[in-house]
């Protein structure tokens, strides 16, 4: 596997806290990105073709964490250009993402997609049993990732419990709208009838997989960093010409500590991530890369 990828798909502009969640997580991930040990992907426009190509081609077998936020149900997730079938998502993951450890579907009533994802090889799935409130979804996700990506990172299980605490302590939700703590067991809970679940979030694992919930970013945070002389700058220029900017920044992220002009780099990366590239973007990024090469 090349550099591990954390993939975040934020689909709905009509949900204010989805946009807020996007911004909050983006800010929280900067320290990880600067270390150069993981690649953060957050497509500015998440459409069917984008998701298909990213899973099946561009980032094949490199995604270790997949997060979706937006409208959804037990069969689909809603992208900008329509519904994407959950069975298709699970199949793409099974055939193309053998290293995917965690899928977090932060939309309404996504529980119906859990079993297909586990069958597809995902180690841990976080999903919902019913309709969720936009603000509660924001608090739950940001608390979860705040713990998972902390300087002293929590395990998946600890991060989930911390997110539960956040909602219980701060969101003022009725008890029947809180996460399911008892769900942190084994996947046999999936065999229970849907009506048994009156609460919102749940966490699910493969049966008898006792280590899945102990996963932490420490397991991928100790990979060796690249030096400048290990970077193929000619290949980077080719990728720029082909508009394969994700690959460009994956390489440059690996040498982030050695980049002297971090302000310009961060600006270029931000323009790409937010889909706000100017007409002279290619020229500016080529100039930046050539300056590093010197």
Beta strands, then each sheet from edge to edge (+ up, - down):
strand 1: 4-10
strand 2: 38-41
strand 3: 63-69
strand 4: 76-79
strand 5: 82-85
strand 6: 102-106
strand 7: 124-128
strand 8: 201-205
sheet 1: 2+ 1+ 3+ 6+ 7+ 8-
sheet 2: 4+ 5-
end
